[in-house]
């Protein structure tokens, strides 16, 4: 299972997702979008918009091919089989 998290360092819901994944010992790839610069940041924001249906809300969690926008604990648990 592959888990990827797009987050902002200033976002309380992003911190909640990170804490939830860390507390559950779930391995995930983290991209903190607001720490990126220039073209890399633009590319990641475009990717977030593409996978989340056009918006740029955070956090965005990708579990395999499933996308969750926001901290939806119930859905995250379902996708992670917790």
PDB file of N, CA, C and O in Angstrom:
ATOM      1  N   UNK A   1       0.845  -1.175   0.000  1.00  0.00           N
ATOM      2  CA  UNK A   1       0.000   0.000   0.000  1.00  0.00           C
ATOM      3  C   UNK A   1       0.893   1.242   0.000  1.00  0.00           C
ATOM      4  O   UNK A   1       1.834   1.344   0.788  1.00  0.00           O
ATOM      5  N   UNK A   2       0.591   2.160  -0.874  1.00  0.00           N
ATOM      6  CA  UNK A   2       1.360   3.394  -0.978  1.00  0.00           C
ATOM      7  C   UNK A   2       0.508   4.561  -0.484  1.00  0.00           C
ATOM      8  O   UNK A   2      -0.627   4.743  -0.922  1.00  0.00           O
ATOM      9  N   UNK A   3       1.069   5.348   0.432  1.00  0.00           N
ATOM     10  CA  UNK A   3       0.364   6.502   0.992  1.00  0.00           C
ATOM     11  C   UNK A   3       1.211   7.745   0.735  1.00  0.00           C
ATOM     12  O   UNK A   3       2.405   7.779   1.029  1.00  0.00           O
ATOM     13  N   UNK A   4       0.560   8.760   0.179  1.00  0.00           N
ATOM     14  CA  UNK A   4       1.243  10.026  -0.088  1.00  0.00           C
ATOM     15  C   UNK A   4       0.399  11.140   0.522  1.00  0.00           C
ATOM     16  O   UNK A   4      -0.827  11.142   0.404  1.00  0.00           O
ATOM     17  N   UNK A   5       1.068  12.080   1.171  1.00  0.00           N
ATOM     18  CA  UNK A   5       0.381  13.199   1.813  1.00  0.00           C
ATOM     19  C   UNK A   5       0.936  14.505   1.284  1.00  0.00           C
ATOM     20  O   UNK A   5       2.141  14.751   1.346  1.00  0.00           O
ATOM     21  N   UNK A   6       0.050  15.343   0.762  1.00  0.00           N
ATOM     22  CA  UNK A   6       0.385  16.712   0.372  1.00  0.00           C
ATOM     23  C   UNK A   6      -0.163  17.599   1.474  1.00  0.00           C
ATOM     24  O   UNK A   6      -1.355  17.558   1.782  1.00  0.00           O
ATOM     25  N   UNK A   7       0.712  18.404   2.068  1.00  0.00           N
ATOM     26  CA  UNK A   7       0.309  19.181   3.238  1.00  0.00           C
ATOM     27  C   UNK A   7       0.956  20.565   3.215  1.00  0.00           C
ATOM     28  O   UNK A   7       1.847  20.855   2.416  1.00  0.00           O
ATOM     29  N   UNK A   8       0.471  21.400   4.122  1.00  0.00           N
ATOM     30  CA  UNK A   8       1.073  22.704   4.380  1.00  0.00           C
ATOM     31  C   UNK A   8       1.559  22.701   5.827  1.00  0.00           C
ATOM     32  O   UNK A   8       0.896  22.138   6.698  1.00  0.00           O
ATOM     33  N   UNK A   9       2.684  23.308   6.089  1.00  0.00           N
ATOM     34  CA  UNK A   9       3.228  23.331   7.446  1.00  0.00           C
ATOM     35  C   UNK A   9       2.346  24.142   8.398  1.00  0.00           C
ATOM     36  O   UNK A   9       2.388  23.928   9.609  1.00  0.00           O
ATOM     37  N   UNK A  10       1.555  25.061   7.865  1.00  0.00           N
ATOM     38  CA  UNK A  10       0.722  25.945   8.678  1.00  0.00           C
ATOM     39  C   UNK A  10      -0.703  25.442   8.876  1.00  0.00           C
ATOM     40  O   UNK A  10      -1.494  26.085   9.565  1.00  0.00           O
ATOM     41  N   UNK A  11      -1.036  24.305   8.284  1.00  0.00           N
ATOM     42  CA  UNK A  11      -2.408  23.794   8.269  1.00  0.00           C
ATOM     43  C   UNK A  11      -2.656  22.858   9.457  1.00  0.00           C
ATOM     44  O   UNK A  11      -1.989  21.830   9.580  1.00  0.00           O
ATOM     45  N   UNK A  12      -3.609  23.204  10.334  1.00  0.00           N
ATOM     46  CA  UNK A  12      -3.876  22.340  11.489  1.00  0.00           C
ATOM     47  C   UNK A  12      -4.403  20.955  11.090  1.00  0.00           C
ATOM     48  O   UNK A  12      -4.082  19.964  11.746  1.00  0.00           O
ATOM     49  N   UNK A  13      -5.205  20.876  10.027  1.00  0.00           N
ATOM     50  CA  UNK A  13      -5.724  19.581   9.591  1.00  0.00           C
ATOM     51  C   UNK A  13      -4.607  18.717   9.006  1.00  0.00           C
ATOM     52  O   UNK A  13      -4.625  17.493   9.137  1.00  0.00           O
ATOM     53  N   UNK A  14      -3.646  19.357   8.366  1.00  0.00           N
ATOM     54  CA  UNK A  14      -2.480  18.630   7.849  1.00  0.00           C
ATOM     55  C   UNK A  14      -1.691  18.032   9.014  1.00  0.00           C
ATOM     56  O   UNK A  14      -1.252  16.884   8.947  1.00  0.00           O
ATOM     57  N   UNK A  15      -1.516  18.802  10.067  1.00  0.00           N
ATOM     58  CA  UNK A  15      -0.805  18.292  11.248  1.00  0.00           C
ATOM     59  C   UNK A  15      -1.569  17.139  11.889  1.00  0.00           C
ATOM     60  O   UNK A  15      -0.965  16.190  12.388  1.00  0.00           O
ATOM     61  N   UNK A  16      -2.896  17.225  11.874  1.00  0.00           N
ATOM     62  CA  UNK A  16      -3.707  16.145  12.441  1.00  0.00           C
ATOM     63  C   UNK A  16      -3.532  14.857  11.631  1.00  0.00           C
ATOM     64  O   UNK A  16      -3.425  13.774  12.207  1.00  0.00           O
ATOM     65  N   UNK A  17      -3.502  14.967  10.324  1.00  0.00           N
ATOM     66  CA  UNK A  17      -3.296  13.784   9.481  1.00  0.00           C
ATOM     67  C   UNK A  17      -1.915  13.197   9.732  1.00  0.00           C
ATOM     68  O   UNK A  17      -1.776  11.983   9.880  1.00  0.00           O
ATOM     69  N   UNK A  18      -0.891  14.044   9.782  1.00  0.00           N
ATOM     70  CA  UNK A  18       0.467  13.547  10.044  1.00  0.00           C
ATOM     71  C   UNK A  18       0.535  12.829  11.382  1.00  0.00           C
ATOM     72  O   UNK A  18       1.129  11.755  11.483  1.00  0.00           O
ATOM     73  N   UNK A  19      -0.062  13.406  12.397  1.00  0.00           N
ATOM     74  CA  UNK A  19      -0.062  12.795  13.730  1.00  0.00           C
ATOM     75  C   UNK A  19      -0.808  11.453  13.699  1.00  0.00           C
ATOM     76  O   UNK A  19      -0.354  10.473  14.289  1.00  0.00           O
ATOM     77  N   UNK A  20      -1.950  11.416  13.012  1.00  0.00           N
ATOM     78  CA  UNK A  20      -2.731  10.184  12.901  1.00  0.00           C
ATOM     79  C   UNK A  20      -1.910   9.083  12.222  1.00  0.00           C
ATOM     80  O   UNK A  20      -1.879   7.948  12.699  1.00  0.00           O
ATOM     81  N   UNK A  21      -1.251   9.414  11.117  1.00  0.00           N
ATOM     82  CA  UNK A  21      -0.443   8.423  10.402  1.00  0.00           C
ATOM     83  C   UNK A  21       0.766   8.002  11.233  1.00  0.00           C
ATOM     84  O   UNK A  21       1.099   6.818  11.298  1.00  0.00           O
ATOM     85  N   UNK A  22       1.417   8.968  11.864  1.00  0.00           N
ATOM     86  CA  UNK A  22       2.578   8.657  12.705  1.00  0.00           C
ATOM     87  C   UNK A  22       2.187   7.778  13.892  1.00  0.00           C
ATOM     88  O   UNK A  22       2.877   6.807  14.204  1.00  0.00           O
ATOM     89  N   UNK A  23       1.083   8.118  14.552  1.00  0.00           N
ATOM     90  CA  UNK A  23       0.626   7.341  15.705  1.00  0.00           C
ATOM     91  C   UNK A  23       0.277   5.906  15.318  1.00  0.00           C
ATOM     92  O   UNK A  23       0.430   4.987  16.123  1.00  0.00           O
ATOM     93  N   UNK A  24      -0.192   5.717  14.083  1.00  0.00           N
ATOM     94  CA  UNK A  24      -0.531   4.384  13.600  1.00  0.00           C
ATOM     95  C   UNK A  24       0.632   3.667  12.947  1.00  0.00           C
ATOM     96  O   UNK A  24       0.466   2.572  12.410  1.00  0.00           O
ATOM     97  N   UNK A  25       1.822   4.281  12.988  1.00  0.00           N
ATOM     98  CA  UNK A  25       3.025   3.724  12.353  1.00  0.00           C
ATOM     99  C   UNK A  25       2.806   3.423  10.873  1.00  0.00           C
ATOM    100  O   UNK A  25       3.294   2.421  10.351  1.00  0.00           O
ATOM    101  N   UNK A  26       2.062   4.311  10.207  1.00  0.00           N
ATOM    102  CA  UNK A  26       1.808   4.178   8.775  1.00  0.00           C
ATOM    103  C   UNK A  26       2.924   4.892   8.021  1.00  0.00           C
ATOM    104  O   UNK A  26       3.182   6.071   8.259  1.00  0.00           O
ATOM    105  N   UNK A  27       3.578   4.187   7.122  1.00  0.00           N
ATOM    106  CA  UNK A  27       4.610   4.818   6.301  1.00  0.00           C
ATOM    107  C   UNK A  27       3.932   5.631   5.209  1.00  0.00           C
ATOM    108  O   UNK A  27       2.972   5.178   4.585  1.00  0.00           O
ATOM    109  N   UNK A  28       4.444   6.837   4.986  1.00  0.00           N
ATOM    110  CA  UNK A  28       3.875   7.693   3.951  1.00  0.00           C
ATOM    111  C   UNK A  28       4.936   8.622   3.409  1.00  0.00           C
ATOM    112  O   UNK A  28       5.932   8.926   4.066  1.00  0.00           O
ATOM    113  N   UNK A  29       4.690   9.064   2.186  1.00  0.00           N
ATOM    114  CA  UNK A  29       5.557  10.048   1.552  1.00  0.00           C
ATOM    115  C   UNK A  29       4.923  11.420   1.784  1.00  0.00           C
ATOM    116  O   UNK A  29       3.752  11.631   1.468  1.00  0.00           O
ATOM    117  N   UNK A  30       5.691  12.333   2.327  1.00  0.00           N
ATOM    118  CA  UNK A  30       5.184  13.656   2.678  1.00  0.00           C
ATOM    119  C   UNK A  30       5.764  14.719   1.757  1.00  0.00           C
ATOM    120  O   UNK A  30       6.973  14.782   1.537  1.00  0.00           O
ATOM    121  N   UNK A  31       4.875  15.554   1.222  1.00  0.00           N
ATOM    122  CA  UNK A  31       5.293  16.733   0.475  1.00  0.00           C
ATOM    123  C   UNK A  31       4.659  17.940   1.149  1.00  0.00           C
ATOM    124  O   UNK A  31       3.442  18.120   1.110  1.00  0.00           O
ATOM    125  N   UNK A  32       5.498  18.763   1.768  1.00  0.00           N
ATOM    126  CA  UNK A  32       5.007  19.991   2.394  1.00  0.00           C
ATOM    127  C   UNK A  32       5.133  21.101   1.349  1.00  0.00           C
ATOM    128  O   UNK A  32       6.207  21.660   1.126  1.00  0.00           O
ATOM    129  N   UNK A  33       4.013  21.391   0.729  1.00  0.00           N
ATOM    130  CA  UNK A  33       3.969  22.237  -0.459  1.00  0.00           C
ATOM    131  C   UNK A  33       4.504  23.639  -0.201  1.00  0.00           C
ATOM    132  O   UNK A  33       5.172  24.213  -1.061  1.00  0.00           O
ATOM    133  N   UNK A  34       4.220  24.198   0.973  1.00  0.00           N
ATOM    134  CA  UNK A  34       4.646  25.571   1.240  1.00  0.00           C
ATOM    135  C   UNK A  34       6.150  25.694   1.495  1.00  0.00           C
ATOM    136  O   UNK A  34       6.653  26.809   1.631  1.00  0.00           O
ATOM    137  N   UNK A  35       6.871  24.589   1.563  1.00  0.00           N
ATOM    138  CA  UNK A  35       8.325  24.651   1.726  1.00  0.00           C
ATOM    139  C   UNK A  35       9.050  24.564   0.386  1.00  0.00           C
ATOM    140  O   UNK A  35      10.268  24.728   0.318  1.00  0.00           O
ATOM    141  N   UNK A  36       8.293  24.306  -0.678  1.00  0.00           N
ATOM    142  CA  UNK A  36       8.888  24.214  -2.009  1.00  0.00           C
ATOM    143  C   UNK A  36       9.011  25.599  -2.614  1.00  0.00           C
ATOM    144  O   UNK A  36       8.401  26.558  -2.141  1.00  0.00           O
ATOM    145  N   UNK A  37       9.806  25.688  -3.663  1.00  0.00           N
ATOM    146  CA  UNK A  37       9.998  26.989  -4.323  1.00  0.00           C
ATOM    147  C   UNK A  37       9.928  26.845  -5.831  1.00  0.00           C
ATOM    148  O   UNK A  37      10.140  25.767  -6.387  1.00  0.00           O
ATOM    149  N   UNK A  38       9.624  27.960  -6.475  1.00  0.00           N
ATOM    150  CA  UNK A  38       9.704  28.073  -7.919  1.00  0.00           C
ATOM    151  C   UNK A  38       8.905  27.045  -8.687  1.00  0.00           C
ATOM    152  O   UNK A  38       7.752  26.753  -8.369  1.00  0.00           O
ATOM    153  N   UNK A  39       9.548  26.502  -9.710  1.00  0.00           N
ATOM    154  CA  UNK A  39       8.883  25.572 -10.621  1.00  0.00           C
ATOM    155  C   UNK A  39       8.435  24.290  -9.909  1.00  0.00           C
ATOM    156  O   UNK A  39       7.380  23.739 -10.224  1.00  0.00           O
ATOM    157  N   UNK A  40       9.239  23.819  -8.951  1.00  0.00           N
ATOM    158  CA  UNK A  40       8.874  22.620  -8.208  1.00  0.00           C
ATOM    159  C   UNK A  40       7.545  22.827  -7.477  1.00  0.00           C
ATOM    160  O   UNK A  40       6.683  21.948  -7.488  1.00  0.00           O
ATOM    161  N   UNK A  41       7.384  23.990  -6.844  1.00  0.00           N
ATOM    162  CA  UNK A  41       6.146  24.302  -6.124  1.00  0.00           C
ATOM    163  C   UNK A  41       4.971  24.388  -7.091  1.00  0.00           C
ATOM    164  O   UNK A  41       3.897  23.854  -6.817  1.00  0.00           O
ATOM    165  N   UNK A  42       5.174  25.056  -8.218  1.00  0.00           N
ATOM    166  CA  UNK A  42       4.109  25.176  -9.225  1.00  0.00           C
ATOM    167  C   UNK A  42       3.685  23.807  -9.738  1.00  0.00           C
ATOM    168  O   UNK A  42       2.494  23.547  -9.908  1.00  0.00           O
ATOM    169  N   UNK A  43       4.666  22.922  -9.987  1.00  0.00           N
ATOM    170  CA  UNK A  43       4.374  21.580 -10.491  1.00  0.00           C
ATOM    171  C   UNK A  43       3.578  20.767  -9.473  1.00  0.00           C
ATOM    172  O   UNK A  43       2.636  20.065  -9.840  1.00  0.00           O
ATOM    173  N   UNK A  44       3.950  20.859  -8.201  1.00  0.00           N
ATOM    174  CA  UNK A  44       3.248  20.101  -7.160  1.00  0.00           C
ATOM    175  C   UNK A  44       1.830  20.638  -6.978  1.00  0.00           C
ATOM    176  O   UNK A  44       0.894  19.853  -6.820  1.00  0.00           O
ATOM    177  N   UNK A  45       1.655  21.944  -6.998  1.00  0.00           N
ATOM    178  CA  UNK A  45       0.308  22.519  -6.876  1.00  0.00           C
ATOM    179  C   UNK A  45      -0.559  22.082  -8.055  1.00  0.00           C
ATOM    180  O   UNK A  45      -1.738  21.777  -7.874  1.00  0.00           O
ATOM    181  N   UNK A  46       0.007  22.049  -9.249  1.00  0.00           N
ATOM    182  CA  UNK A  46      -0.736  21.571 -10.424  1.00  0.00           C
ATOM    183  C   UNK A  46      -1.115  20.104 -10.251  1.00  0.00           C
ATOM    184  O   UNK A  46      -2.220  19.705 -10.619  1.00  0.00           O
ATOM    185  N   UNK A  47      -0.215  19.301  -9.696  1.00  0.00           N
ATOM    186  CA  UNK A  47      -0.505  17.888  -9.444  1.00  0.00           C
ATOM    187  C   UNK A  47      -1.629  17.735  -8.419  1.00  0.00           C
ATOM    188  O   UNK A  47      -2.528  16.914  -8.599  1.00  0.00           O
ATOM    189  N   UNK A  48      -1.578  18.528  -7.338  1.00  0.00           N
ATOM    190  CA  UNK A  48      -2.623  18.477  -6.313  1.00  0.00           C
ATOM    191  C   UNK A  48      -3.973  18.843  -6.929  1.00  0.00           C
ATOM    192  O   UNK A  48      -4.976  18.182  -6.661  1.00  0.00           O
ATOM    193  N   UNK A  49      -4.000  19.873  -7.739  1.00  0.00           N
ATOM    194  CA  UNK A  49      -5.259  20.273  -8.395  1.00  0.00           C
ATOM    195  C   UNK A  49      -5.777  19.169  -9.302  1.00  0.00           C
ATOM    196  O   UNK A  49      -6.980  18.910  -9.347  1.00  0.00           O
ATOM    197  N   UNK A  50      -4.879  18.523 -10.018  1.00  0.00           N
ATOM    198  CA  UNK A  50      -5.271  17.459 -10.948  1.00  0.00           C
ATOM    199  C   UNK A  50      -5.864  16.272 -10.192  1.00  0.00           C
ATOM    200  O   UNK A  50      -6.926  15.770 -10.562  1.00  0.00           O
ATOM    201  N   UNK A  51      -5.194  15.825  -9.148  1.00  0.00           N
ATOM    202  CA  UNK A  51      -5.662  14.620  -8.455  1.00  0.00           C
ATOM    203  C   UNK A  51      -6.847  14.872  -7.535  1.00  0.00           C
ATOM    204  O   UNK A  51      -7.594  13.947  -7.216  1.00  0.00           O
ATOM    205  N   UNK A  52      -7.025  16.127  -7.103  1.00  0.00           N
ATOM    206  CA  UNK A  52      -8.119  16.423  -6.170  1.00  0.00           C
ATOM    207  C   UNK A  52      -9.357  17.002  -6.857  1.00  0.00           C
ATOM    208  O   UNK A  52     -10.311  17.401  -6.189  1.00  0.00           O
ATOM    209  N   UNK A  53      -9.341  17.046  -8.164  1.00  0.00           N
ATOM    210  CA  UNK A  53     -10.519  17.506  -8.883  1.00  0.00           C
ATOM    211  C   UNK A  53     -10.560  18.996  -9.137  1.00  0.00           C
ATOM    212  O   UNK A  53     -11.639  19.548  -9.350  1.00  0.00           O
ATOM    213  N   UNK A  54      -9.430  19.661  -9.121  1.00  0.00           N
ATOM    214  CA  UNK A  54      -9.383  21.063  -9.500  1.00  0.00           C
ATOM    215  C   UNK A  54      -9.115  22.041  -8.374  1.00  0.00           C
ATOM    216  O   UNK A  54      -8.720  23.178  -8.632  1.00  0.00           O
ATOM    217  N   UNK A  55      -9.316  21.632  -7.144  1.00  0.00           N
ATOM    218  CA  UNK A  55      -9.096  22.538  -6.031  1.00  0.00           C
ATOM    219  C   UNK A  55      -7.671  22.477  -5.524  1.00  0.00           C
ATOM    220  O   UNK A  55      -6.871  21.653  -5.969  1.00  0.00           O
ATOM    221  N   UNK A  56      -7.370  23.341  -4.605  1.00  0.00           N
ATOM    222  CA  UNK A  56      -6.046  23.331  -3.980  1.00  0.00           C
ATOM    223  C   UNK A  56      -6.223  23.386  -2.470  1.00  0.00           C
ATOM    224  O   UNK A  56      -5.583  24.182  -1.783  1.00  0.00           O
ATOM    225  N   UNK A  57      -7.104  22.522  -1.962  1.00  0.00           N
ATOM    226  CA  UNK A  57      -7.329  22.426  -0.530  1.00  0.00           C
ATOM    227  C   UNK A  57      -6.367  21.401   0.051  1.00  0.00           C
ATOM    228  O   UNK A  57      -5.935  20.477  -0.638  1.00  0.00           O
ATOM    229  N   UNK A  58      -6.042  21.574   1.309  1.00  0.00           N
ATOM    230  CA  UNK A  58      -5.113  20.672   1.976  1.00  0.00           C
ATOM    231  C   UNK A  58      -5.715  20.217   3.296  1.00  0.00           C
ATOM    232  O   UNK A  58      -6.528  20.930   3.884  1.00  0.00           O
ATOM    233  N   UNK A  59      -5.328  19.045   3.764  1.00  0.00           N
ATOM    234  CA  UNK A  59      -4.409  18.081   3.190  1.00  0.00           C
ATOM    235  C   UNK A  59      -5.056  17.268   2.063  1.00  0.00           C
ATOM    236  O   UNK A  59      -6.279  17.163   1.970  1.00  0.00           O
ATOM    237  N   UNK A  60      -4.200  16.697   1.213  1.00  0.00           N
ATOM    238  CA  UNK A  60      -4.620  15.746   0.191  1.00  0.00           C
ATOM    239  C   UNK A  60      -3.856  14.459   0.476  1.00  0.00           C
ATOM    240  O   UNK A  60      -2.625  14.442   0.488  1.00  0.00           O
ATOM    241  N   UNK A  61      -4.600  13.389   0.704  1.00  0.00           N
ATOM    242  CA  UNK A  61      -4.011  12.095   1.002  1.00  0.00           C
ATOM    243  C   UNK A  61      -4.329  11.166  -0.159  1.00  0.00           C
ATOM    244  O   UNK A  61      -5.476  11.084  -0.599  1.00  0.00           O
ATOM    245  N   UNK A  62      -3.318  10.468  -0.654  1.00  0.00           N
ATOM    246  CA  UNK A  62      -3.514   9.501  -1.724  1.00  0.00           C
ATOM    247  C   UNK A  62      -3.116   8.140  -1.168  1.00  0.00           C
ATOM    248  O   UNK A  62      -1.971   7.927  -0.770  1.00  0.00           O
ATOM    249  N   UNK A  63      -4.081   7.221  -1.146  1.00  0.00           N
ATOM    250  CA  UNK A  63      -3.826   5.850  -0.717  1.00  0.00           C
ATOM    251  C   UNK A  63      -4.010   4.990  -1.957  1.00  0.00           C
ATOM    252  O   UNK A  63      -5.126   4.797  -2.441  1.00  0.00           O
ATOM    253  N   UNK A  64      -2.886   4.474  -2.464  1.00  0.00           N
ATOM    254  CA  UNK A  64      -2.871   3.792  -3.752  1.00  0.00           C
ATOM    255  C   UNK A  64      -3.455   4.752  -4.793  1.00  0.00           C
ATOM    256  O   UNK A  64      -2.812   5.749  -5.120  1.00  0.00           O
ATOM    257  N   UNK A  65      -4.648   4.483  -5.319  1.00  0.00           N
ATOM    258  CA  UNK A  65      -5.239   5.374  -6.324  1.00  0.00           C
ATOM    259  C   UNK A  65      -6.416   6.177  -5.792  1.00  0.00           C
ATOM    260  O   UNK A  65      -7.048   6.919  -6.544  1.00  0.00           O
ATOM    261  N   UNK A  66      -6.716   6.040  -4.514  1.00  0.00           N
ATOM    262  CA  UNK A  66      -7.836   6.753  -3.897  1.00  0.00           C
ATOM    263  C   UNK A  66      -7.358   8.081  -3.316  1.00  0.00           C
ATOM    264  O   UNK A  66      -6.305   8.149  -2.681  1.00  0.00           O
ATOM    265  N   UNK A  67      -8.139   9.131  -3.540  1.00  0.00           N
ATOM    266  CA  UNK A  67      -7.774  10.472  -3.077  1.00  0.00           C
ATOM    267  C   UNK A  67      -8.765  10.940  -2.013  1.00  0.00           C
ATOM    268  O   UNK A  67      -9.979  10.824  -2.180  1.00  0.00           O
ATOM    269  N   UNK A  68      -8.225  11.468  -0.921  1.00  0.00           N
ATOM    270  CA  UNK A  68      -9.034  12.050   0.144  1.00  0.00           C
ATOM    271  C   UNK A  68      -8.582  13.495   0.309  1.00  0.00           C
ATOM    272  O   UNK A  68      -7.392  13.761   0.482  1.00  0.00           O
ATOM    273  N   UNK A  69      -9.522  14.422   0.256  1.00  0.00           N
ATOM    274  CA  UNK A  69      -9.216  15.832   0.490  1.00  0.00           C
ATOM    275  C   UNK A  69      -9.743  16.181   1.870  1.00  0.00           C
ATOM    276  O   UNK A  69     -10.930  16.014   2.151  1.00  0.00           O
ATOM    277  N   UNK A  70      -8.857  16.665   2.727  1.00  0.00           N
ATOM    278  CA  UNK A  70      -9.245  16.994   4.090  1.00  0.00           C
ATOM    279  C   UNK A  70      -8.947  15.844   5.031  1.00  0.00           C
ATOM    280  O   UNK A  70      -8.517  14.773   4.602  1.00  0.00           O
ATOM    281  N   UNK A  71      -9.176  16.071   6.311  1.00  0.00           N
ATOM    282  CA  UNK A  71      -8.921  15.048   7.318  1.00  0.00           C
ATOM    283  C   UNK A  71     -10.202  14.276   7.582  1.00  0.00           C
ATOM    284  O   UNK A  71     -10.945  14.574   8.517  1.00  0.00           O
ATOM    285  N   UNK A  72     -10.452  13.268   6.731  1.00  0.00           N
ATOM    286  CA  UNK A  72     -11.608  12.400   6.864  1.00  0.00           C
ATOM    287  C   UNK A  72     -11.119  11.107   7.510  1.00  0.00           C
ATOM    288  O   UNK A  72     -10.790  10.138   6.826  1.00  0.00           O
ATOM    289  N   UNK A  73     -11.079  11.114   8.839  1.00  0.00           N
ATOM    290  CA  UNK A  73     -10.494  10.008   9.600  1.00  0.00           C
ATOM    291  C   UNK A  73     -11.156   8.671   9.266  1.00  0.00           C
ATOM    292  O   UNK A  73     -10.470   7.659   9.122  1.00  0.00           O
ATOM    293  N   UNK A  74     -12.469   8.663   9.144  1.00  0.00           N
ATOM    294  CA  UNK A  74     -13.188   7.424   8.841  1.00  0.00           C
ATOM    295  C   UNK A  74     -12.749   6.848   7.499  1.00  0.00           C
ATOM    296  O   UNK A  74     -12.479   5.652   7.397  1.00  0.00           O
ATOM    297  N   UNK A  75     -12.675   7.685   6.475  1.00  0.00           N
ATOM    298  CA  UNK A  75     -12.283   7.219   5.136  1.00  0.00           C
ATOM    299  C   UNK A  75     -10.817   6.787   5.109  1.00  0.00           C
ATOM    300  O   UNK A  75     -10.475   5.802   4.455  1.00  0.00           O
ATOM    301  N   UNK A  76      -9.966   7.504   5.804  1.00  0.00           N
ATOM    302  CA  UNK A  76      -8.553   7.122   5.870  1.00  0.00           C
ATOM    303  C   UNK A  76      -8.431   5.745   6.499  1.00  0.00           C
ATOM    304  O   UNK A  76      -7.692   4.895   6.001  1.00  0.00           O
ATOM    305  N   UNK A  77      -9.153   5.518   7.595  1.00  0.00           N
ATOM    306  CA  UNK A  77      -9.113   4.215   8.268  1.00  0.00           C
ATOM    307  C   UNK A  77      -9.613   3.107   7.343  1.00  0.00           C
ATOM    308  O   UNK A  77      -9.044   2.016   7.315  1.00  0.00           O
ATOM    309  N   UNK A  78     -10.674   3.385   6.590  1.00  0.00           N
ATOM    310  CA  UNK A  78     -11.198   2.393   5.653  1.00  0.00           C
ATOM    311  C   UNK A  78     -10.151   2.016   4.619  1.00  0.00           C
ATOM    312  O   UNK A  78      -9.924   0.834   4.360  1.00  0.00           O
ATOM    313  N   UNK A  79      -9.514   3.018   4.029  1.00  0.00           N
ATOM    314  CA  UNK A  79      -8.547   2.755   2.967  1.00  0.00           C
ATOM    315  C   UNK A  79      -7.289   2.081   3.495  1.00  0.00           C
ATOM    316  O   UNK A  79      -6.631   1.338   2.766  1.00  0.00           O
ATOM    317  N   UNK A  80      -6.947   2.334   4.758  1.00  0.00           N
ATOM    318  CA  UNK A  80      -5.761   1.719   5.350  1.00  0.00           C
ATOM    319  C   UNK A  80      -6.077   0.409   6.070  1.00  0.00           C
ATOM    320  O   UNK A  80      -5.197  -0.212   6.667  1.00  0.00           O
ATOM    321  N   UNK A  81      -7.356  -0.004   6.005  1.00  0.00           N
ATOM    322  CA  UNK A  81      -7.797  -1.235   6.670  1.00  0.00           C
ATOM    323  C   UNK A  81      -7.480  -1.224   8.164  1.00  0.00           C
ATOM    324  O   UNK A  81      -6.969  -2.207   8.700  1.00  0.00           O
ATOM    325  N   UNK A  82      -7.780  -0.120   8.829  1.00  0.00           N
ATOM    326  CA  UNK A  82      -7.535   0.009  10.275  1.00  0.00           C
ATOM    327  C   UNK A  82      -8.818  -0.217  11.065  1.00  0.00           C
ATOM    328  O   UNK A  82      -8.806  -0.149  12.294  1.00  0.00           O
TER     329      UNK A  82
END
